[in-house]
């Protein structure tokens, strides 16, 4: 069983997938930092010096100075600011993945040879494959235009 497991792990697809997951996690951390540290502070400044991570609604009806104060008091909160940050992170990652997939598709199209022009057609009567230049079907003798 251990030998089979080792054989499974050493297959190319599994290793490629593992590398993709690690790179994806690192990329996600970079995008999270971009959103939290670069994009959201100016937006918060424009909205009145508000940190998006501190945007929340306390479900117990009391007012708290910050999300940390509400959590310290044990209050249940709806953290819609953190949710907005997560949506922005998702949109950026989805856009980057879209750009990568698009670039890969373009590269594949450039590397592929053009499809070969057809050299045969179907006879309208017997549906046999005949040369494009044929004036009469060799199978049913139908005259072709």
C-alpha positions as CSV (number, residue, x, y, z in Angstrom):
1,X,0.0,0.0,0.0
2,X,2.8,2.4,0.8
3,X,4.4,1.6,-2.6
4,X,1.1,2.4,-4.3
5,X,0.8,5.7,-2.4
6,X,4.3,6.7,-3.3
7,X,3.6,5.9,-7.0
8,X,0.4,8.0,-6.8
9,X,2.2,11.0,-5.2
10,X,5.0,10.9,-7.7
11,X,2.7,11.1,-10.7
12,X,3.1,14.4,-12.7
13,X,-0.5,15.5,-12.3
14,X,-0.4,15.3,-8.5
15,X,2.9,17.2,-8.2
16,X,1.6,19.9,-10.7
17,X,-1.6,20.2,-8.6
18,X,0.4,20.5,-5.4
19,X,2.6,23.2,-6.9
20,X,-0.5,25.1,-8.2
21,X,-2.1,25.0,-4.7
22,X,1.0,26.4,-3.0
23,X,1.4,29.1,-5.6
24,X,-2.3,29.9,-5.5
25,X,-2.2,30.3,-1.7
26,X,0.8,32.6,-1.9
27,X,-0.9,34.6,-4.7
28,X,-4.0,34.8,-2.5
29,X,-1.9,36.2,0.4
30,X,-0.4,38.8,-2.0
31,X,-3.8,39.9,-3.3
32,X,-5.2,40.1,0.3
33,X,-2.3,42.3,1.3
34,X,-2.9,44.5,-1.8
35,X,-6.5,44.9,-0.9
36,X,-6.1,45.4,2.8
37,X,-2.9,47.5,2.7
38,X,-3.0,49.4,-0.6
39,X,-6.6,49.6,-2.0
40,X,-8.8,49.9,1.0
41,X,-7.0,52.6,3.0
42,X,-7.5,55.3,0.4
43,X,-11.1,54.2,0.0
44,X,-11.6,54.4,3.7
45,X,-10.0,57.8,3.8
46,X,-12.4,59.1,1.1
47,X,-15.3,57.6,3.1
48,X,-14.3,59.5,6.2
49,X,-11.3,57.8,7.7
50,X,-13.0,54.5,8.2
51,X,-11.2,51.2,8.2
52,X,-13.3,48.7,6.3
53,X,-12.4,45.9,8.7
54,X,-14.1,48.0,11.4
55,X,-17.4,48.2,9.6
56,X,-19.8,46.0,11.5
57,X,-23.3,45.8,13.0
58,X,-23.6,44.7,16.6
59,X,-26.5,42.3,16.9
60,X,-27.0,43.0,20.7
61,X,-28.0,46.6,19.9
62,X,-25.1,48.2,21.8
63,X,-22.6,50.6,20.3
64,X,-18.9,49.6,20.2
65,X,-15.9,51.8,19.3
66,X,-14.4,49.1,17.1
67,X,-14.8,45.5,16.0
68,X,-12.1,44.5,18.5
69,X,-14.0,46.1,21.3
70,X,-17.2,44.3,20.3
71,X,-15.4,41.0,20.1
72,X,-13.8,41.7,23.5
73,X,-17.2,42.2,25.0
74,X,-18.4,39.0,23.4
75,X,-21.0,40.7,21.2
76,X,-22.3,38.9,18.1
77,X,-21.6,41.0,15.0
78,X,-22.2,41.1,11.3
79,X,-18.8,42.1,9.9
80,X,-19.9,43.5,6.5
81,X,-16.6,45.4,6.1
82,X,-14.6,42.2,6.2
83,X,-17.1,40.8,3.7
84,X,-16.6,43.7,1.3
85,X,-12.8,43.2,1.5
86,X,-13.3,39.5,0.7
87,X,-15.4,40.3,-2.3
88,X,-12.8,42.7,-3.6
89,X,-10.1,40.1,-3.1
90,X,-12.2,37.5,-5.0
91,X,-12.9,39.9,-7.9
92,X,-9.2,40.7,-8.3
93,X,-8.1,37.1,-8.2
94,X,-10.9,36.1,-10.6
95,X,-9.8,38.9,-13.0
96,X,-6.2,37.8,-12.9
97,X,-7.1,34.2,-13.5
98,X,-9.3,35.3,-16.4
99,X,-6.3,37.2,-17.9
100,X,-4.0,34.2,-17.4
101,X,-6.5,31.8,-19.1
102,X,-7.0,34.2,-21.9
103,X,-3.3,34.6,-22.5
104,X,-2.9,30.8,-22.5
105,X,-5.7,30.4,-25.0
106,X,-4.1,33.0,-27.3
107,X,-0.7,31.2,-27.0
108,X,-2.3,27.9,-27.9
109,X,-4.1,29.4,-30.9
110,X,-0.8,30.8,-32.2
111,X,1.0,27.5,-31.9
112,X,-1.7,25.4,-33.6
113,X,-1.6,25.0,-37.4
114,X,-4.5,26.3,-39.4
115,X,-7.1,23.6,-40.0
116,X,-6.7,21.9,-43.3
117,X,-9.1,22.8,-46.1
118,X,-11.6,20.0,-46.8
119,X,-10.8,17.9,-49.8
120,X,-14.1,16.0,-50.0
121,X,-17.8,16.6,-49.9
122,X,-20.9,14.5,-49.4
123,X,-23.0,13.4,-52.3
124,X,-26.5,14.9,-51.8
125,X,-28.1,11.6,-52.8
126,X,-26.1,8.8,-51.3
127,X,-24.1,10.8,-48.7
128,X,-20.8,9.1,-49.8
129,X,-17.6,11.1,-49.5
130,X,-16.5,12.3,-53.0
131,X,-13.7,14.7,-54.1
132,X,-14.6,18.4,-54.2
133,X,-13.9,18.6,-57.9
134,X,-16.2,15.6,-58.8
135,X,-18.9,16.3,-61.4
136,X,-20.6,12.9,-60.9
137,X,-20.8,10.7,-57.8
138,X,-18.7,7.5,-58.2
139,X,-21.1,5.6,-56.0
140,X,-24.6,6.5,-57.3
141,X,-23.8,8.3,-60.6
142,X,-25.7,11.4,-59.5
143,X,-24.8,14.4,-61.6
144,X,-23.3,17.2,-59.3
145,X,-23.4,20.9,-59.8
